[in-house]
Amino acid sequence: MANRQVEVFSAGCYVCEKVVSQINELACPNCEVVVYDLKEKCETNVCKNKAKAYGVKSLPAVAIDGELVDCCKNKGVDFEALKKAGLGQ
């Protein structure tokens, strides 16, 4: 059986570290978990390039077998919602 590639994008914060820990606990023997700490950056920019290619907009985020998982899509700061909540007023 082929390994399942699990890529976790993190900022190294408490929330991200908790997610990384839980993913490592849930991972099966066929899961290869790779953690990209975007705060620390990667020597080759692979983490930045992958995050951009997958459309990562908030952290933590998880991609499995080359695709951002639905729970991690379309997140991030919604500036229109912030304005409606009073930002800039």
MOMO-V136967 format. One record per pair of residues at least 12 apart in sequence whose ideal C-beta (glycine too) atoms are under 10 Angstrom apart, sorted by the first residue. I is the first residue (numbers start at 1). J is the second residue. Records with the same first field share a line. If there is no record, write none. Layout:
I->J ; J
This chain:
1->28 ; 29 ; 30
2->30 ; 32 ; 65
3->28 ; 29 ; 30 ; 31 ; 32 ; 65
4->27 ; 28 ; 30 ; 31 ; 32 ; 33 ; 64 ; 65
5->31 ; 32 ; 33 ; 34 ; 63 ; 64 ; 65 ; 66 ; 67
6->23 ; 24 ; 26 ; 27 ; 28 ; 31 ; 32 ; 33 ; 34 ; 35 ; 62 ; 63 ; 64 ; 65 ; 69
7->32 ; 33 ; 34 ; 35 ; 36 ; 47 ; 50 ; 51 ; 54 ; 56 ; 61 ; 62 ; 63 ; 64 ; 65 ; 66 ; 67 ; 68 ; 69
8->20 ; 22 ; 23 ; 24 ; 33 ; 34 ; 35 ; 36 ; 37 ; 59 ; 60 ; 61 ; 62 ; 63 ; 64 ; 72
9->34 ; 35 ; 36 ; 37 ; 38 ; 47 ; 48 ; 50 ; 51 ; 54 ; 56 ; 58 ; 59 ; 60 ; 61 ; 62 ; 63 ; 68 ; 72
10->35 ; 36 ; 37 ; 38 ; 39 ; 40 ; 47 ; 59 ; 60 ; 61 ; 62
11->37 ; 38 ; 39 ; 40 ; 58 ; 59 ; 60
12->35 ; 37 ; 38 ; 39 ; 40 ; 59 ; 60
13->37 ; 39 ; 59 ; 60
15->59 ; 60
16->35 ; 37 ; 38 ; 39 ; 59 ; 60 ; 61
17->35 ; 37 ; 60
18->60
19->35 ; 59 ; 60 ; 61 ; 62
20->33 ; 35 ; 37 ; 60 ; 62
22->60
23->35 ; 60 ; 62 ; 64
31->64
33->62
34->46 ; 47 ; 50 ; 63
35->47 ; 60
36->48 ; 50 ; 51 ; 56 ; 59 ; 61 ; 63
37->59
38->50 ; 51 ; 56 ; 59 ; 60 ; 61
39->59
50->63 ; 66 ; 68
51->63 ; 68
53->66 ; 68
54->66 ; 67 ; 68 ; 69 ; 72 ; 73
55->68 ; 72 ; 73 ; 74 ; 75 ; 76
56->68 ; 72 ; 73 ; 75 ; 76
57->72 ; 73 ; 74 ; 75 ; 76 ; 77 ; 78
58->72 ; 73 ; 74 ; 75 ; 76 ; 77
59->72 ; 75 ; 76
60->72
61->73 ; 75 ; 76
